[in-house]
Amino acid sequence: MKIIRSWLFVPGDDEHKQAKGRGNAADALILDLEDSVSDDRQDIARETVATFLKNNPDRSRQELWVRINPLDNPLSLPDLAAVMSGGPDGIVLPKVYSAAEVNTLAHYLDILEVREGLPAGSTRILSVATETAASLLTFHTYLDNVSDRLVALTWGGEDLAAALGASDNRHPVTGDYDDPFLLARTYCLATSRAIDVQPVGVVYVDYRDHEGLENECLRDRRSGFIGKIAIHPAQSEVINRAFTPTEAEIDFAKRVINIFAENPGMGTIGMDGKMLDMPHLKQARNVMALYEQITGL
């Protein structure tokens, strides 16, 4: 899977916003059939999304994903049946309890791809892995035979707060996420890395606070996340910038890689007054790999 830095939510029943989304900087649009669509407009939204997918077959710059309703909601299967005719790049699965839901969705996709004449396995899955209380206790299930359609995990702070009965998800003094939500963030990141899928940062709900968004993106990237979900079109460029290594980072990474290459067999090397060892070399290679995947170089 290519790196997706920014995932922008777009209402499934709004043709105007979907059309504008194609001109947005986001690496991927998430055409939403869940929270942004009322129950009485589901049929309209499904038809709108399916038509939009069919009318936009070129996904070389921007992928088109669809968030369906949760699998325990009777709306979810009609969602899938309607949109798969447009060949979405992937399905965003909300309100997950464990990897079992991911595998169930994968089985549905197996059938629907045959029905629509799509390449087998072409429809990928992003799991919103922490929107239920049970999900915090079942991350281990992703380590055991989860479908290879799963290419990314993200976590949800807002729905998780509701599921836990919390009145807020941030500390009243520091403004940082409170402990249960930091736990969800950590589980999401660690599990993603353990099974080699992309860890995606949670939405930043104050869409007017670009500085706060950028700071949270940079913190996410330092922690190991790759990308973030946007809820407003103006957030995409901020996210893309924050998740792209800077020239200074690239230059430093190249110097670290070069100095180890020039000194084969040495496990520890001094550079700029600091001692570097194998973890620093691995980090440098990670930076270069991320940059190359983003730029296609």
C-alpha positions in Angstrom: 0.0 0.0 0.0 1.3 3.5 -0.8 1.5 5.9 2.0 -1.6 8.0 2.7 -0.8 11.0 4.7 -4.2 12.7 4.8 -7.7 11.1 4.8 -10.5 13.6 4.3 -14.1 12.8 5.4 -16.7 13.9 2.9 -20.5 13.4 3.4 -21.9 10.6 1.3 -25.0 12.5 0.3 -23.3 15.8 -0.7 -22.4 15.9 -4.4 -21.0 19.4 -4.2 -18.5 18.5 -1.3 -17.5 15.4 -3.1 -16.7 17.3 -6.3 -14.7 19.9 -4.3 -12.9 17.0 -2.5 -11.4 15.9 -5.8 -9.5 19.2 -5.9 -8.4 19.0 -2.3 -4.8 18.1 -1.3 -5.9 15.0 0.6 -4.3 11.8 -0.4 -7.6 10.0 0.1 -11.2 10.9 0.4 -13.4 8.9 2.8 -17.0 9.1 1.4 -19.0 8.7 4.5 -22.2 6.7 4.9 -22.2 6.6 8.7 -22.2 9.6 11.0 -22.6 12.4 8.4 -25.7 10.8 6.8 -29.1 10.6 8.5 -31.0 7.3 8.3 -33.7 8.8 6.0 -31.0 9.8 3.4 -29.1 6.5 3.3 -30.5 5.4 -0.1 -29.6 8.8 -1.6 -26.1 8.7 -0.1 -25.4 5.2 -1.4 -26.5 6.2 -4.9 -24.5 9.4 -4.7 -21.4 7.6 -3.6 -21.7 4.8 -6.1 -22.1 7.3 -8.9 -19.2 9.4 -7.7 -16.9 6.3 -7.6 -17.9 5.3 -11.1 -17.4 8.8 -12.5 -13.9 9.0 -10.9 -12.0 5.9 -12.0 -8.6 7.6 -12.0 -7.3 7.2 -8.4 -3.6 7.8 -9.2 -3.4 11.0 -7.2 -6.2 10.6 -4.7 -7.7 7.3 -3.5 -11.5 7.0 -2.8 -12.5 5.1 0.2 -16.0 4.5 1.8 -16.9 4.5 5.4 -19.9 2.1 5.8 -22.1 1.7 8.9 -20.9 -0.7 11.6 -21.4 -4.4 10.8 -23.8 -4.8 13.7 -26.0 -2.1 12.1 -28.5 -3.5 9.4 -27.5 -0.6 7.2 -24.0 -1.9 6.6 -24.7 -4.7 4.1 -26.9 -2.5 1.9 -24.0 0.1 2.1 -21.5 -2.5 0.7 -23.9 -3.9 -1.9 -24.5 -0.4 -3.3 -21.0 1.1 -3.4 -18.9 -1.9 -4.5 -20.2 -1.4 -8.1 -18.0 1.8 -8.1 -14.8 -0.1 -7.1 -13.8 1.8 -4.0 -10.1 1.6 -3.1 -11.0 0.6 0.4 -13.7 0.4 3.1 -13.4 2.2 6.4 -14.9 0.0 9.1 -16.2 1.8 12.2 -17.3 0.6 15.7 -15.0 -2.4 15.6 -15.0 -4.8 18.6 -12.1 -7.1 17.5 -10.4 -8.4 14.4 -13.3 -10.7 13.9 -15.3 -7.9 12.3 -12.4 -7.1 9.9 -12.4 -10.8 8.8 -16.2 -10.8 8.4 -16.0 -7.7 6.2 -13.2 -9.3 4.2 -15.4 -12.3 3.4 -18.2 -10.0 2.2 -15.7 -8.3 0.0 -14.6 -11.6 -1.5 -18.1 -12.2 -2.7 -18.9 -8.7 -3.9 -15.6 -8.4 -5.9 -16.7 -11.5 -7.8 -20.1 -10.0 -8.4 -18.7 -6.8 -9.7 -15.9 -8.3 -11.7 -13.2 -6.6 -9.5 -9.7 -8.0 -9.0 -9.7 -10.4 -6.1 -8.3 -8.7 -3.0 -8.3 -5.2 -4.5 -10.6 -3.6 -1.9 -8.6 -2.8 1.2 -9.7 -2.2 4.8 -9.0 0.6 7.3 -10.2 -0.4 10.8 -11.3 2.3 13.2 -10.1 0.1 16.0 -11.0 1.9 19.3 -14.6 3.2 19.1 -16.0 0.6 21.5 -15.1 -0.3 25.1 -14.5 -3.9 24.2 -12.0 -2.9 21.5 -9.5 -1.8 24.1 -9.3 -5.4 25.4 -9.1 -7.2 22.0 -6.1 -5.7 20.2 -4.4 -9.1 20.5 -6.9 -10.6 18.1 -5.2 -8.6 15.2 -2.0 -10.6 15.8 -3.7 -13.9 14.9 -4.7 -14.5 11.3 -6.3 -11.1 10.4 -7.2 -10.6 6.8 -4.4 -9.3 4.6 -7.0 -6.8 3.2 -6.3 -4.8 6.4 -3.8 -2.1 5.5 -4.3 0.5 8.2 -5.6 1.0 11.7 -6.8 4.2 13.3 -8.3 5.0 16.6 -11.3 7.1 17.6 -11.4 9.4 20.6 -14.9 10.8 20.3 -16.9 7.6 20.0 -14.7 6.0 22.6 -15.5 8.7 25.1 -19.2 8.0 24.6 -18.7 4.3 24.9 -16.8 4.7 28.2 -19.3 7.2 29.6 -16.7 9.9 29.7 -17.8 13.6 29.6 -14.6 14.6 27.8 -11.5 12.8 26.4 -8.9 15.5 27.3 -7.4 16.5 30.6 -8.9 19.7 31.9 -5.5 21.3 32.8 -3.0 20.0 30.2 -5.5 19.7 27.3 -3.8 16.4 26.3 -5.7 13.2 25.9 -6.7 11.6 29.2 -5.3 8.1 30.2 -7.9 5.8 28.5 -7.5 7.6 25.2 -3.7 7.6 25.4 -4.0 3.8 26.0 -6.1 3.5 22.8 -3.6 5.5 20.9 -0.7 3.4 22.1 -2.5 0.1 21.4 -3.4 1.3 17.9 0.3 2.3 17.1 1.9 -0.8 18.6 -0.6 -3.2 16.9 -0.2 -1.5 13.6 3.6 -1.9 13.7 3.3 -5.5 15.0 1.3 -6.5 12.0 2.9 -4.1 9.5 0.0 -1.9 8.6 -0.2 1.9 8.5 -0.9 3.5 11.8 -3.2 6.6 11.3 -3.7 9.4 13.7 -7.1 10.4 15.1 -9.1 13.4 13.9 -8.4 16.9 15.3 -11.8 18.3 16.0 -11.0 22.0 16.2 -10.7 22.5 12.5 -9.9 26.2 12.8 -6.8 25.6 15.0 -4.2 24.8 12.4 -1.3 25.3 14.8 -2.7 22.8 17.2 -3.4 20.4 14.4 0.2 20.7 13.1 1.6 20.2 16.6 -0.5 17.1 17.1 0.6 15.7 13.6 4.2 16.3 14.4 3.8 14.5 17.8 2.0 11.6 16.0 4.8 11.3 13.4 7.5 11.4 16.2 5.6 8.6 17.9 5.5 6.5 14.7 2.1 7.3 13.1 1.9 7.8 9.4 -0.9 10.1 8.4 -4.0 11.5 10.0 -7.7 11.8 9.3 -9.1 15.2 8.5 -12.7 16.5 9.1 -12.3 19.8 7.2 -10.8 20.5 3.8 -8.4 23.1 5.2 -6.7 20.4 7.3 -5.3 18.3 4.5 -2.4 20.6 3.5 -1.3 20.9 7.2 -1.4 17.1 7.6 0.5 16.5 4.4 3.2 18.9 5.4 3.6 17.6 8.9 3.9 14.0 7.7 6.4 14.7 5.0 10.1 14.6 6.2 11.7 18.0 6.1 14.9 18.8 4.1 16.8 18.9 7.4 15.5 15.5 8.4 16.3 14.0 5.0 19.8 15.5 5.1 20.5 14.2 8.6 19.2 10.7 7.6 21.4 10.6 4.6 24.5 11.6 6.7 23.7 8.9 9.2 23.3 6.2 6.5 26.5 7.4 4.8 28.7 7.4 7.9 27.7 3.8 8.7 28.3 2.8 5.1 31.8 4.4 5.2 32.6 2.5 8.4 31.4 -1.1 7.9 31.4 -3.3 10.9 31.2 -0.5 13.4 28.2 -0.6 15.7 28.7 2.8 17.3 29.9 6.0 15.5 30.3 9.6 16.6 28.7 12.3 14.5 28.2 16.0 15.5 29.3 15.3 19.0 26.7 12.5 19.5 27.1 8.7 19.6 25.0 6.9 17.0 24.3 3.2 17.0 22.1 0.7 15.1 18.7 2.1 16.3 19.7 5.5 14.9 20.6 3.9 11.6 17.3 2.1 11.5 15.5 5.4 12.2 17.4 7.1 9.4 16.5 4.4 7.0 12.8 4.7 8.1 12.9 8.4 7.3 14.3 7.8 3.8 11.8 5.0 3.1 8.9 7.2 4.1 10.2 10.1 2.0 10.7 7.8 -1.0 7.2 6.3 -0.7 5.6 9.8 -0.5 7.6 11.3 -3.4 7.8 8.1 -5.5 11.6 8.6 -5.9 
